[in-house]
Amino acid sequence: MQAQETLREIIVAKLRSLDDSKSRPLQDGTLLIRKNPPRRDKMFSESYLHEIYAGLREDQIRQLETLIGRNLPPDLRKFYEQANGMSLFAGSLSIQGLRQDYSRDPSVRLPISLEYGNVLDTPAGQAKEDLDQIRFGFFSAGDGAEIAIKLDGRRTIYAFPRYELKPILFEWSNLESMLFSEIDRMIALFKELKGAVDPLNPLSPPWAPRGQVGLPPL
């Protein structure tokens, strides 16, 4: 019997089916998908459309939990076993993770730390003892929005304005649903825009008008 595909494998297959130009794996297991075409201003010359970081060992997951002072719910724990976060569509959607190297070396490919939104740059009005959620990702378009899971035993994923506790901008039934639906939606947008996406021109989130929010592409 063929083994069931993992969440990471399904995500990678979706992304590579769109555009797999000059994709390459790194020695640590990180996968870089679709090298971005050069801009006239030569910015982001070594960037890739997607970065899927290598999964974490059990001791690294415990380190991540210690870092934010909260235990990961089952869906997030399972995700981090397969991928230490990801950056999709030139950072339009990012999932944070464990970052152990803060050097400026361009060869270092690691996620933005899960500390942000949970220990650093926490939402306005959130008391230090109010640890009822984990903010684990974000949309970069416009003023930005953070993605969170509440620690109430439910699997629902919420989007909130950056640094704010409310209102809820959007919600998904679970992490898998959020990732699959957003990747499918962004693939459709990417095709509409004929691939004109980079960190200055991210794709819009699901509650915003269709298209890009950023600077004119070069």
N, C-alpha and C positions, 0 to 999 in steps of 0.2 A: 504494500500500500504506500502511495506517495505521501510524504510528510506534508502537513498543512503549511502553507506559506506564512512566514512571520509578518508582523506589521511592517517592519523595515523593508522586507523583500517586496511587498506589495507597493509600498511608496516608491522604492527605487525603480521598479518596473514601470510604474505610471510616468515617472519623470524621464526615464531614459527613452520611453516610446515617443515622447514629444520631440526631443532633440538630444542626441548623444555625442555631439561634436567634441572631440579631443577630451573626453572624459577620462579620468584616471584614478586609481586607488593609491592611497598613501600607505607607507609601511605599517602604521599603527591601526589600519583598518578603516580609516576615514575615506569616504568616497567623494570625489569632486566630479560634478556632472555638468557638461556643456560649457566649455571655455567661452567667455563672452567675446564677441567681436570687438576690435579696437574702436575707441572713440577718437574723433579728430583732436581732442585735447589731451589724449593719451592717459586719461584717468582710468583707474581700475584695470590696468593692462594685464594683471595677473589674476583677475577675478573670474569666478565661475558662477553660473546661474544658481546652482544648488550645491550645498555642502552638507553631507550626512556624516556626522561624527561617529567614531567607533563606540560600541557599547561599553558599559562600565562593569567592572568586577563587583562582587558583593561588598568587599571592603571599601571600594570607592563610593558605592551607593550609601553605605553607612556614613562615610565622610561627608557626602552631600547632605544627608539628613542632619548631621551634627552642625554643619555650616549654617543651615537655616533654622535650626532648633525645632524641627517638626519631622514626624515620620511621613514618608511618602505613601499616599493611598495606593492600592493595588494596581490601578491602571497606569499611574505614573512610574511606579517601580518596574513594572513589566516593560514599559517603554524604554527606561534608562538601561535596562539589561541589554537592549538591542541597539540603542543609539543614545549617545551623550549629547542630545540636542541636534538641531539642524537649522540651516538657513536656506529658505526657499525663495525662488524667483528674486534673486539679488537682494535678499533681506526683506522682501515684502512681508513675509511671515517668518518669524524666528522662534525656535524653542530653545530655552536656556539650558545650561547644564553645569558640569563641574569644570572649572577652568583652573589649571595648576601652573600655567606659564603666562605671565603678564608682560613678557618682553615685546618689543616692537618688531621683532624679526618677522618679515613677511612670509616666511616659510611655515610659521606656526599657525596651524588651523585648529582653532578651538572655539567652543561656543561662548557667548556672553554668560557670565556667571549667574547662577540661580540666586545669588545674594541680592541682586537688584530686584526690587519690588517686595522682598521678604525681610531683608536685614538693612539694606541700603536703599535709599529713595523709596521708602514705603509710602502707601497712600496717606493723603492728608487726613488727620483726625483718627488714625489708627493707633490705639494705645499699644505699648510694647508687649503687654500681656494678651492682647487680642490677636490670637494666632489661629483664626478659624478658617484660613484659606491659604493656598499656595499659589502665587503668581509665577507662572512658568514659561510664558511666551508673550509675544507682542506682534502687532501689526505696526509697520513703520510709517505708513502714509499719513499725510496731514499732521495733526497734533499727536498722533500715536494712540494706541489702545493696548491694554494689557489683557492677557488671557489667564484665567484662574480656575482652580477647582476648589470647592469648599470642602472642609474636613468634617462633613456631616454624614458621611456614609453613602451619599448619593454620588452618581457618576457624572452629573451634569457639568459641562464646561461653560464658563461665562466670559464675556468680553466687557471690560470696564474702561472708561476714560483713563488715560495715563495719570498716575498718582492720585486717583479718586476711588472712593468706595461705591459710588453710584453716579449715574443710573446704570442699569444693565443695558448695554448696547445690543447684545446679541447672545443667544445661547444655543448649545448643541447638546444632544442627549448623552454623549460620552466622548472620550478622547479619540477613539477610532473614527467615529462619525465626523468629528470636527476635522481631523486630518484628511480623510478621504474626500469629504465634500469640498473643503477649501482647495485642495490640490486640483480637483476636477474643475472647480470654478475658475481658478487662476490659469489653468491650461487653456480654457476657453478664452479668457481675456488676453492671454499671451498671443494666441492665434489672431485675435481681432486686431491687436496692436502690431502684428507682424514682427514680434520679438523685440520691440523697442522698449526694453526694460533694463534698468541698472539701478545702483543704490540711490541715485538722485531722482529716479523716476520709478518709484515702487508702484505695484498694483494696489488698487483700492480694496478696502475690507468689504465684507458682504452687505453691510448696512449703508454704505456710501454709494453715490452715483457710479455707474460703471465707467471704467477707464483708469487713467493714471492720476496720481497726485504728486507733482514734482516739477522739475525744470524741463524745458524743451530738450529732447535728446540731441546729442551731438554725434 
